[in-house]
Amino acid sequence: MTTKRIEKKNIIRLYAYYTPEITASTHLVNDLEKTLVDNDFQIDCVTPTPSRGLEQDIVDNYKDIRYEEKYDGKIRVHRFKLLPENSVVIKRIIRYLLLNIKQYRTARNLSNCDVILAGSTPPTQGIVAALLGKKLCLPVVYIVQDIFPDSLVSTGISSEKSLFFKIGKLIEKYTYKHADKIIVICDEFKHNLVDKGVLAEKIKVIYNWINADEVIPISRNSNKLFEEYNLDKNNFFVTYAGNMGKAQDIDTIINVAKIMQEYKDIKFILFGSGDGKKYYENLINSEKINNITILPIQPQNRVSEVYSLGNVSIVSCKKGAGKTALPSKTWSIMATATAVITNFDKDSELNNIINDSKSGIACESGNVMEIKHAILKLYDDRALCSKMGNNGREYIKRNLDSNMCTKKYIQVLNEAISIKKDR
C-alpha cells in the first residue's frame, strides 16, 4: 500500500522585521506561521539581520547569520545585512529603499514557489512584491495593516499637497493594482480601498487576532511586574503600552494624568518605546507630574502581565488617525479581561467595537475631560470595571480566536494559488 504524497505549497514571505525583533505584530507572525506549517505550507522568509530594539549582544550574534531553519526546515529564513534603525526621516527612507532592493535580489533567486505574501511595512514593500510577482510569475497577497499614505496626513506627518504624499499615492495605486488578493484588518479599511477604485472582490477582511489561551488574565498576586517595579497592589492603575510617537497622542494621556493628581491611589503606568519616550520622561519630570511612571517595553512573552497590570488600559491615537489604524493591542487588553478606555476618533470602527461589546468606554480623541470621567466612572464602580473586562475577553473568544482567523489566511492563499494555475 502506497502513501499518498502531500503536495507542499510554498510561500515567499517578505518581512521588514522578524524574530528576534519584537513588534506589535509578533504574535500574528508566530500564530500564522504555525497554522501554515500545520496545513502543509512551506515558507521562505526574506528579511534583514535583526537590529530593532535588541541588546547589542543579540545583534552581534546575528550579524553573520544568513540562513536559518525552523519547524524542521518547513520555514527557511534568508537574511541580508542592512543599516540599523534610525529615527532621522531621510535615513529611515534610505534604509527602507535598501531593504526593498535587497529583498528583491534575494527573493528572485528562490525556486518552486507558489505565492508571495507581503505586508504594508514599509509601504514600498507592495512594489517589491509586485515586481517579484512579475519576475517569478507568481500571485501576490498583500496585507494592509495601515492605510498609506492617508496615515501620513491623519497623523500630521505630511499634507495632501506635499510631494511625499503624492509619491505615496502612486505607490498605493501601483500596489493595489498589482496585488491579486488584498487582506485588510477591518471593514473601515475595505471601504477606504473600494472608494479608491479597488475591486471589492479581491479584498478580504480578516481582523488581527489574539490567542486567548496564551494571553490570559494574571492576578495581581501572581503578576511579577508589581514586585519588579515596586508597585502598590492597592492602587487603581491606568496603563498604556506601546510606541510613543506622534501618532499615539501620548500628550493627551499625560494631560489626563496631570489633572488627576489629587486622586492619590490612581496611578498611570506607560510601558513605552519609540522616538518620543525620552521627551515624555523629561516632560513628566519637568512638570513634576507625580502619578505617572514610564517603564521599559516588555518582551512578547510578558504581554499577559503587562495588560493585566491595569484596572483599565488605554488605546490611544491622534485625532483624525482612527480611520487609518486599528491597534491590535486592543485585543491583547481584552484577552486579559482588562477594561478598555479609548482615546480614538469618535466614529471609528474601534470605538464602535468597544461600545457594542461593552468591553470599556470609548472616548473621543483628545478629549481630556471625557477620558478623566471614564476613568473615574470605573474607579468608582469596580464591579462595572470588572464586568467590562470580562465582556472583552468573551468577545475575543467568540470573534477573534487565532485558529479561526489564521485559517482565513489559508483560504485567501489557496485562492491566490489557484489564480497562478489559471494563468
C-alpha positions as CSV (number, residue, x, y, z in Angstrom):
1,M,0.0,0.0,0.0
2,T,1.5,3.4,-1.0
3,T,1.0,6.5,1.0
4,K,-0.4,9.5,-1.0
5,R,2.2,12.2,-1.2
6,I,1.0,15.5,0.3
7,E,1.9,18.4,-2.0
8,K,3.5,21.3,-0.2
9,K,2.6,24.8,-1.1
10,N,5.5,27.3,-0.9
11,I,5.2,30.9,0.2
12,I,7.7,33.7,-0.3
13,R,7.2,35.9,2.8
14,L,8.7,39.4,2.9
15,Y,9.4,40.9,6.3
16,A,10.9,44.3,7.3
17,Y,11.3,42.9,10.9
18,Y,11.5,39.4,12.1
19,T,12.2,37.4,15.2
20,P,14.1,38.1,17.5
21,E,12.8,41.6,16.8
22,I,9.6,42.4,18.7
23,T,6.8,44.4,17.1
24,A,3.1,44.8,17.7
25,S,2.5,42.0,15.1
26,T,5.0,39.4,16.5
27,H,2.2,37.2,17.9
28,L,0.4,37.4,14.5
29,V,3.5,36.2,12.7
30,N,4.1,33.4,15.1
31,D,0.5,32.1,15.0
32,L,0.2,32.4,11.3
33,E,3.5,30.5,10.7
34,K,2.3,27.7,12.9
35,T,-1.0,27.4,11.2
36,L,0.6,27.5,7.8
37,V,3.1,24.8,8.6
38,D,0.4,22.6,10.2
39,N,-1.5,22.9,6.9
40,D,1.3,21.8,4.6
41,F,2.7,25.1,3.6
42,Q,6.4,25.9,3.4
43,I,7.7,29.4,3.9
44,D,10.8,31.2,2.6
45,C,11.2,34.3,4.8
46,V,13.3,37.2,3.3
47,T,14.3,39.6,5.9
48,P,17.3,41.7,7.2
49,T,19.6,40.7,10.0
50,P,17.8,41.9,13.2
51,S,18.6,45.2,15.0
52,R,15.4,46.9,16.1
53,G,15.0,47.1,19.9
54,L,17.6,44.5,20.7
55,E,20.6,44.3,23.0
56,Q,23.9,44.6,21.2
57,D,25.0,41.1,22.1
58,I,21.9,39.7,20.2
59,V,22.6,42.0,17.2
60,D,26.2,40.7,17.2
61,N,25.2,37.1,17.4
62,Y,23.1,37.5,14.2
63,K,25.4,39.8,12.2
64,D,26.9,36.9,10.2
65,I,23.8,34.6,10.0
66,R,22.4,34.4,6.5
67,Y,20.3,31.3,6.7
68,E,18.2,29.6,9.4
69,E,15.6,26.9,9.5
70,K,12.5,26.5,11.8
71,Y,9.9,23.8,12.1
72,D,12.2,21.1,10.8
73,G,13.1,23.0,7.6
74,K,9.5,24.0,6.8
75,I,10.4,27.6,7.4
76,R,13.6,28.9,5.8
77,V,14.9,32.3,6.8
78,H,17.1,34.1,4.3
79,R,18.8,37.1,5.9
80,F,20.9,40.0,4.5
81,K,22.8,42.9,6.1
82,L,21.1,46.2,6.4
83,L,21.7,49.6,8.1
84,P,20.4,49.7,11.6
85,E,17.2,51.6,12.6
86,N,17.5,55.4,12.7
87,S,15.0,58.0,13.8
88,V,16.1,60.5,11.2
89,V,13.5,60.5,8.4
90,I,15.8,60.6,5.5
91,K,18.0,57.8,6.9
92,R,14.9,55.8,7.5
93,I,13.8,56.2,3.9
94,I,17.2,55.2,2.7
95,R,17.1,52.1,4.9
96,Y,13.7,51.1,3.5
97,L,14.9,51.6,-0.1
98,L,17.9,49.4,0.6
99,L,15.6,46.9,2.2
100,N,13.5,46.7,-0.9
101,I,16.4,46.3,-3.2
102,K,18.0,43.5,-1.1
103,Q,14.7,41.7,-0.6
104,Y,14.1,41.7,-4.4
105,R,17.6,40.4,-5.1
106,T,17.3,37.7,-2.6
107,A,13.8,36.6,-3.3
108,R,14.2,36.5,-7.1
109,N,16.5,33.5,-6.8
110,L,14.1,31.4,-4.9
111,S,12.5,28.5,-6.8
112,N,9.5,26.2,-6.6
113,C,7.3,28.8,-5.0
114,D,3.5,29.3,-5.4
115,V,2.6,32.7,-3.9
116,I,4.1,35.9,-2.5
117,L,2.8,37.2,0.8
118,A,3.8,40.8,1.8
119,G,2.8,43.4,4.3
120,S,2.5,47.2,4.4
121,T,5.6,47.8,6.4
122,P,7.3,49.6,4.7
123,P,4.6,50.8,2.3
124,T,7.0,50.3,-0.6
125,Q,7.0,46.5,0.1
126,G,4.0,46.2,-2.1
127,I,6.0,47.3,-5.1
128,V,8.7,44.7,-4.3
129,A,6.1,42.0,-4.1
130,A,4.5,43.2,-7.4
131,L,7.9,43.2,-9.2
132,L,8.7,39.7,-7.8
133,G,5.3,38.5,-8.9
134,K,6.1,39.6,-12.5
135,K,9.6,38.2,-12.4
136,L,8.6,34.8,-11.0
137,C,5.1,34.6,-12.5
138,L,3.5,34.3,-9.0
139,P,0.3,35.8,-7.5
140,V,0.7,38.4,-4.8
141,V,-1.3,38.6,-1.5
142,Y,-0.9,42.0,0.2
143,I,-1.7,42.6,3.9
144,V,-2.8,46.1,4.7
145,Q,-2.2,46.9,8.4
146,D,-2.0,50.7,7.8
147,I,-3.7,52.9,5.2
148,F,-0.8,54.6,3.5
149,P,-0.4,57.5,2.6
150,D,-3.6,58.6,4.3
151,S,-2.0,57.9,7.7
152,L,0.7,60.5,6.9
153,V,-2.0,63.2,6.8
154,S,-4.1,61.9,9.7
155,T,-1.0,61.8,12.0
156,G,0.2,65.2,10.9
157,I,3.4,64.0,9.3
158,S,2.5,65.3,5.9
159,S,-0.1,67.2,4.0
160,E,-2.1,66.2,0.9
161,K,-0.3,68.9,-1.1
162,S,3.2,67.6,-0.3
163,L,5.4,65.8,-2.8
164,F,5.8,63.0,-0.2
165,F,2.0,62.4,-0.1
166,K,1.7,62.4,-3.9
167,I,4.5,59.9,-4.2
168,G,2.7,57.8,-1.6
169,K,-0.5,57.9,-3.7
170,L,1.4,56.5,-6.7
171,I,2.9,53.7,-4.5
172,E,-0.5,52.9,-3.2
173,K,-2.2,52.8,-6.6
174,Y,0.5,50.6,-8.1
175,T,0.4,48.2,-5.1
176,Y,-3.3,47.7,-5.1
177,K,-3.5,47.3,-8.9
178,H,-0.9,44.5,-9.0
179,A,-2.0,42.6,-5.8
180,D,-4.1,39.6,-6.7
181,K,-5.6,39.4,-3.2
182,I,-5.7,42.1,-0.5
183,I,-6.2,41.3,3.2
184,V,-7.4,44.2,5.3
185,I,-7.8,44.2,9.1
186,C,-11.2,45.9,9.4
187,D,-14.3,46.8,7.4
188,E,-13.3,50.5,7.5
189,F,-10.1,49.7,5.6
190,K,-12.1,47.8,3.0
191,H,-14.4,50.8,2.4
192,N,-11.4,53.0,2.1
193,L,-9.9,50.9,-0.7
194,V,-13.2,50.4,-2.5
195,D,-13.7,54.2,-2.5
196,K,-10.3,54.4,-4.2
197,G,-11.4,52.1,-7.0
198,V,-10.0,48.7,-5.8
199,L,-12.2,45.8,-6.7
200,A,-14.2,44.7,-3.7
201,E,-14.0,41.0,-4.8
202,K,-10.2,40.9,-4.3
203,I,-10.4,42.3,-0.8
204,K,-10.8,40.1,2.2
205,V,-11.4,41.4,5.8
206,I,-9.5,39.4,8.4
207,Y,-9.2,41.0,11.8
208,N,-6.0,40.7,13.6
209,W,-6.4,38.1,16.3
210,I,-5.2,37.1,19.7
211,N,-4.6,33.6,21.2
212,A,-6.9,33.7,24.3
213,D,-5.2,30.5,25.6
214,E,-1.9,32.3,25.7
215,V,-2.9,35.9,26.6
216,I,-4.8,35.4,29.8
217,P,-5.7,37.4,32.9
218,I,-3.0,37.4,35.6
219,S,-3.9,38.2,39.2
220,R,-2.0,40.9,41.0
221,N,-0.6,38.4,43.4
222,S,0.8,36.3,40.5
223,N,1.9,39.3,38.4
224,K,5.7,39.7,38.9
225,L,5.7,43.2,37.5
226,F,4.3,44.5,40.7
227,E,7.3,43.3,42.7
228,E,9.8,44.1,40.0
229,Y,8.8,47.8,39.9
230,N,7.6,48.1,43.5
231,L,4.0,48.9,42.6
232,D,1.4,49.1,45.3
233,K,-1.3,46.4,44.5
234,N,-3.9,48.5,46.3
235,N,-3.7,51.3,43.7
236,F,-6.1,51.8,40.7
237,F,-3.8,51.5,37.7
238,V,-4.3,53.1,34.3
239,T,-1.9,51.6,31.7
240,Y,-0.7,52.3,28.2
241,A,1.8,50.0,26.4
242,G,3.4,50.6,23.0
243,N,5.0,53.1,20.8
244,M,5.3,56.7,22.0
245,G,5.4,58.5,18.7
246,K,3.4,61.4,17.2
247,A,0.5,59.1,16.1
248,Q,-0.2,57.8,19.6
249,D,-1.2,61.1,21.2
250,I,0.6,60.4,24.4
251,D,0.2,64.1,25.3
252,T,-3.5,63.5,26.0
253,I,-2.8,60.7,28.4
254,I,-0.2,62.8,30.2
255,N,-2.7,65.7,30.4
256,V,-5.3,63.4,31.9
257,A,-2.8,62.2,34.5
258,K,-1.8,65.8,35.3
259,I,-5.4,66.8,36.2
260,M,-5.9,63.6,38.3
261,Q,-3.0,64.0,40.7
262,E,-5.4,64.7,43.5
263,Y,-6.6,61.1,43.4
264,K,-3.7,59.6,45.3
265,D,-4.5,56.0,44.6
266,I,-4.9,56.4,40.8
267,K,-1.6,55.8,39.1
268,F,-0.7,55.9,35.4
269,I,1.9,53.4,34.0
270,L,3.2,53.7,30.5
271,F,5.2,50.8,29.0
272,G,7.0,52.8,26.3
273,S,9.2,52.7,23.3
274,G,9.8,54.9,20.3
275,D,11.2,58.3,19.4
276,G,9.2,60.2,22.0
277,K,10.0,58.2,25.1
278,K,12.8,60.3,26.3
279,Y,10.9,63.5,25.5
280,Y,7.9,62.4,27.7
281,E,10.2,61.3,30.5
282,N,11.7,64.8,30.6
283,L,8.2,66.4,30.3
284,I,6.9,64.4,33.3
285,N,10.0,65.3,35.4
286,S,10.0,69.0,34.4
287,E,6.3,69.4,35.2
288,K,6.6,67.3,38.4
289,I,3.7,65.0,37.5
290,N,3.8,62.6,40.3
291,N,1.2,60.0,39.4
292,I,2.7,58.7,36.1
293,T,5.6,56.4,35.5
294,I,7.3,55.3,32.3
295,L,8.6,51.7,32.3
296,P,10.5,49.8,29.6
297,I,8.6,48.0,26.9
298,Q,8.3,44.3,27.9
299,P,9.0,41.2,25.7
300,Q,6.2,39.5,24.0
301,N,6.1,36.6,26.5
302,R,5.1,39.1,29.2
303,V,2.1,40.6,27.4
304,S,-0.4,38.9,29.8
305,E,1.4,40.5,32.8
306,V,1.6,43.9,31.1
307,Y,-2.1,44.2,30.2
308,S,-3.3,42.5,33.4
309,L,-1.5,45.1,35.5
310,G,-4.0,47.9,35.0
311,N,-7.6,48.1,36.1
312,V,-8.1,49.8,32.8
313,S,-5.8,50.2,29.8
314,I,-5.8,53.0,27.2
315,V,-5.7,52.6,23.4
316,S,-4.6,55.9,22.0
317,C,-4.4,57.5,18.6
318,K,-4.0,61.1,17.4
319,K,-7.3,62.8,16.3
320,G,-8.1,62.0,12.7
321,A,-5.9,58.9,12.6
322,G,-8.7,56.5,13.6
323,K,-9.8,55.8,10.1
324,T,-6.4,54.6,9.1
325,A,-5.5,52.5,12.1
326,L,-6.9,49.7,14.3
327,P,-4.3,48.9,17.0
328,S,-4.2,45.1,17.6
329,K,-3.0,45.7,21.1
330,T,-6.7,46.3,21.9
331,W,-7.3,42.5,21.5
332,S,-4.5,41.8,24.0
333,I,-6.0,44.1,26.5
334,M,-9.4,42.5,26.1
335,A,-8.0,39.0,26.3
336,T,-6.6,39.8,29.8
337,A,-10.1,40.8,30.9
338,T,-9.0,44.4,31.4
339,A,-11.5,47.2,30.6
340,V,-10.5,49.4,27.7
341,I,-10.6,53.2,27.5
342,T,-10.1,54.6,24.1
343,N,-8.6,57.9,23.1
344,F,-9.8,57.5,19.5
345,D,-11.9,59.1,16.7
346,K,-15.5,59.1,17.8
347,D,-17.0,57.4,14.8
348,S,-14.1,54.9,14.3
349,E,-14.6,51.2,14.0
350,L,-12.6,50.6,17.1
351,N,-14.9,52.8,19.2
352,N,-17.9,51.0,17.8
353,I,-16.4,47.6,18.7
354,I,-15.8,48.8,22.3
355,N,-19.3,50.2,22.6
356,D,-21.0,47.2,21.0
357,S,-19.1,44.6,23.1
358,K,-19.5,46.6,26.3
359,S,-15.8,46.0,27.0
360,G,-14.9,49.5,28.1
361,I,-15.6,53.2,27.5
362,A,-15.0,54.8,24.1
363,C,-13.8,58.4,24.3
364,E,-13.2,60.9,21.6
365,S,-9.6,61.5,20.7
366,G,-8.0,64.4,22.5
367,N,-11.0,64.9,24.9
368,V,-9.1,65.1,28.2
369,M,-12.2,65.6,30.4
370,E,-14.1,62.8,28.8
371,I,-11.2,60.3,29.4
372,K,-10.9,61.6,33.0
373,H,-14.6,61.0,33.6
374,A,-14.4,57.5,32.1
375,I,-11.5,56.6,34.4
376,L,-13.4,57.9,37.4
377,K,-16.5,56.0,36.4
378,L,-14.7,52.7,36.5
379,Y,-12.7,53.8,39.6
380,D,-15.9,54.4,41.5
381,D,-17.7,51.3,40.1
382,R,-15.2,48.4,40.3
383,A,-17.9,45.8,39.6
384,L,-18.6,47.6,36.3
385,C,-14.9,47.8,35.6
386,S,-14.6,44.0,36.1
387,K,-17.7,43.2,34.1
388,M,-16.4,45.2,31.1
389,G,-13.1,43.4,31.3
390,N,-14.9,40.0,31.3
391,N,-17.1,41.1,28.4
392,G,-13.9,41.9,26.4
393,R,-12.4,38.5,27.0
394,E,-15.7,36.8,25.9
395,Y,-15.8,38.9,22.8
396,I,-12.2,37.8,21.9
397,K,-13.0,34.2,22.4
398,R,-16.2,34.4,20.2
399,N,-14.9,36.6,17.4
400,L,-11.1,36.9,17.3
401,D,-9.8,33.4,18.0
402,S,-6.3,32.9,16.4
403,N,-7.2,29.5,14.9
404,M,-10.4,30.9,13.3
405,C,-8.6,33.9,11.8
406,T,-5.4,32.2,10.6
407,K,-7.4,29.7,8.7
408,K,-9.0,32.5,6.8
409,Y,-5.5,33.4,5.6
410,I,-5.1,29.8,4.2
411,Q,-8.3,30.3,2.3
412,V,-7.0,33.5,0.7
413,L,-3.6,32.0,-0.1
414,N,-5.2,29.0,-1.7
415,E,-7.5,31.3,-3.8
416,A,-4.4,33.2,-4.9
417,I,-2.5,30.0,-5.8
418,S,-5.5,28.9,-8.0
419,I,-5.0,32.2,-9.9
420,K,-1.5,31.1,-10.6
421,K,-2.7,27.8,-12.0
422,D,-5.3,29.6,-14.2
423,R,-2.7,31.9,-15.8
